[in-house]
Amino acid sequence: MAMFNKVDEMDVKAAAMIKGETPEEAEKIYHQLLDQILPLLQGMERKGITPESLKVDSTFLKLTKNEREPLQQFYKTY
């Protein structure tokens, strides 16, 4: 039982790192972001943009590393 308490504590601490929200609120925010980005990823796919072609795209390369990595990860997951 102590192990589950530690997991719960970790969830609470992780959620606190995301705008101080509870785990449930953090999950809601995550799903809202997914709902917003999905149409963008679908539009990129229709234009023939792939995760591989992003790596050499001039506009994509202007983004900071912190901006590029999540976008690449979302697109790979998509």
RODO-2510 file (C-alpha; in nm, 4 decimals, decimal comma):
residues 78
     n   res          X          Y          Z
     1     m     0,0000     0,0000     0,0000
     2     a     0,2899     0,2342     0,0699
     3     m     0,3989     0,2016    -0,2921
     4     f     0,0594     0,3261    -0,4134
     5     n     0,0823     0,6225    -0,1774
     6     k     0,4195     0,7108    -0,3324
     7     v     0,2686     0,6881    -0,6829
     8     d    -0,0169     0,9142    -0,5766
     9     e     0,2326     1,1596    -0,4291
    10     m     0,4289     1,1551    -0,7543
    11     d     0,1106     1,2242    -0,9537
    12     v     0,0300     1,5181    -0,7293
    13     k     0,3837     1,6567    -0,7556
    14     a     0,3873     1,6126    -1,1342
    15     a     0,0536     1,7878    -1,1604
    16     a     0,1821     2,0717    -0,9453
    17     m     0,4587     2,1196    -1,2002
    18     i     0,1943     2,1740    -1,4684
    19     k     0,0477     2,5064    -1,3598
    20     g    -0,0237     2,3773    -1,0119
    21     e    -0,3210     2,1775    -1,1358
    22     t    -0,4484     1,8481    -0,9978
    23     p    -0,3760     1,5308    -1,1997
    24     e    -0,7327     1,5338    -1,3330
    25     e    -0,7060     1,8964    -1,4435
    26     a    -0,3638     1,8347    -1,5992
    27     e    -0,5090     1,5447    -1,7993
    28     k    -0,7970     1,7672    -1,9129
    29     i    -0,5485     2,0328    -2,0294
    30     y    -0,3468     1,7657    -2,2132
    31     h    -0,6566     1,6426    -2,3966
    32     q    -0,7561     1,9981    -2,4870
    33     l    -0,4117     2,0512    -2,6387
    34     l    -0,4455     1,7286    -2,8352
    35     d    -0,7853     1,8408    -2,9660
    36     q    -0,6303     2,1681    -3,0803
    37     i    -0,3217     2,0193    -3,2444
    38     l    -0,4873     1,7238    -3,4204
    39     p    -0,6404     1,9325    -3,7040
    40     l    -0,3025     2,1014    -3,7546
    41     l    -0,1244     1,7661    -3,7841
    42     q    -0,3899     1,6410    -4,0259
    43     g    -0,3423     1,9544    -4,2377
    44     m     0,0337     1,9010    -4,2400
    45     e    -0,0161     1,5420    -4,3490
    46     r    -0,2469     1,6494    -4,6353
    47     k     0,0252     1,8888    -4,7531
    48     g     0,2732     1,6010    -4,7615
    49     i     0,4699     1,7114    -4,4582
    50     t     0,6223     1,4218    -4,2667
    51     p     0,8252     1,4068    -3,9448
    52     e     1,1328     1,3507    -4,1634
    53     s     1,0652     1,6499    -4,3897
    54     l     1,0145     1,8719    -4,0857
    55     k     1,3794     1,8245    -3,9937
    56     v     1,4901     2,0203    -4,3028
    57     d     1,2008     2,2687    -4,3318
    58     s     1,3306     2,6272    -4,3075
    59     t     1,0342     2,7502    -4,1025
    60     f     1,0608     2,4548    -3,8660
    61     l     1,4333     2,5132    -3,8205
    62     k     1,3623     2,8707    -3,7045
    63     l     1,1817     2,7315    -3,3997
    64     t     1,3755     2,6828    -3,0799
    65     k     1,4732     2,3326    -2,9723
    66     n     1,2066     2,3468    -2,7009
    67     e     0,9451     2,4259    -2,9669
    68     r     1,0669     2,1721    -3,2234
    69     e     1,0955     1,8644    -3,0031
    70     p     0,7337     1,8556    -2,8764
    71     l     0,6028     1,9187    -3,2275
    72     q     0,8121     1,6327    -3,3655
    73     q     0,6984     1,4054    -3,0834
    74     f     0,3304     1,4910    -3,1354
    75     y     0,3632     1,4287    -3,5085
    76     k     0,5423     1,0959    -3,4597
    77     t     0,2729     0,9911    -3,2121
    78     y     0,0002     1,1014    -3,4553
***
